[in-house]
């Protein structure tokens, strides 16, 4: 399996556009940090007010908010679309399928994609943190009193943990769409549509409740859309409540949404293996 | 029909236990796409067996089901019926395909990687990280271009890289779909020598080709398919064998007298045509010798594979 993962990494390393979709996070954060430091040095931002310890820590792990945002997940889905559907476009499944069991080829892609994304976010996170630490040296705001290494580590670990499942779900969903459509463009398009549907879900649910008051809450709890929104909201400290009518809302504890999304991720993964295992590659 | 010289000695091969189990066996394999009235049968009830140490040609016109059959043999397409066995194991057995090398679609490679990196990726995927990639690239005459991106390769270079990829895992069975596509004359000769070398090493080679002359020179046995059905599976020698001998002998009248009692004989330009099979040639020679006839030439009339192929697949073109 290690060999299959190494092969996957070799492929990705050779495809510059795909590789850029991983490197973009540390690159953007590096630029962000540099701009911030230059601004601090030149004093163009005016006299900066020292933030509180809590705010300073929160700002230092901003990058982990990307996988929770629509834009960040568009990029993740686009990356996964190339990784999974690219094999159809390049016609290269024929090269590698006789070499290894199909489920192992999929597993190698999942693992490498997720590891690379997590590594990229971690690298961007470290750059962001480094920037926050260096700012006082460039004339920026000082590190506030009360910021401890353990608090910083704890906050960054928690932010990373909140990002893992949305990354996992987005990658697995894109992988399924790739196997179903055999097209990078279709995979990316459908992934974007799914993410947009999550954003629109509160409005759709509100509208649907008027027509199907019993079905709408049940569907909301069953489908993944609300649970993604809810987990993103929990990452910020409290869950998402979707108003449906005068006395009706959709709300769920974090653990319920966590279990639901894990279930959907596992189901998408199982369906991908099943479909890919039976797929004819002409 | 053409005339070919008879070999003096017919080779008698020994049959090992390994040879009794086909390297590739297709048993009543079928493939149908779609269901109901829109169903289209690409391959119907094909049964064939490829032995170790032989080169087996798979011939058929376009749309005959060759590519579908090859893809079923490689586990890329699931048969609708029947069974594919590789080296005695079901094609669905992951271990079976690891001992098989293949070239399909003229070498499907990652265009953004170099030839060497494509082989590295494949070797890693196969679990053979230590594969001798350099020597393989030299063997297919690609060492000088190994670090160029595959998207810049010519068709012939991709084909040669495909052969290198097929040999990467030192396979027992090599499946090649149109291996000579895009190769120049020298490349075709090299390919022929390489394939014969594989068979000499005891590997089984299953190949499809449109170059019937190449197949005739290269293959021990062939199968001819049309419209998804197997029309004939035979040794090339048997297939080409004609039903007459051409003899140049003196005196002609004595030769006719010696042979006419047993075989129909007629005068033709440059000699006699005797209605006898290749296996009768020694007997014919003995009869002539006993009658005091000097033999200047004794050869069998042979069909060409092209003629046989076109005759058998004529309906496939209509």
Interface residues (C-beta under 8 A of the other chain):
Chain A: X3 X4 X6 X7 X10 X11 X14 X15 X16 X90 X91 X92 X93 X94 X95 X96 X97 X98 X99 X100 X101 X105 X278 X280 X281 X282
Chain B: X67 X68 X71 X74 X75 X76 X77 X78 X94 X97 X98 X100 X102 X104 X105 X108 X109 X110 X111 X112 X113 X114 X117 X118 X120 X121 X122 X124 X125 X126 X127 X129 X165 X169
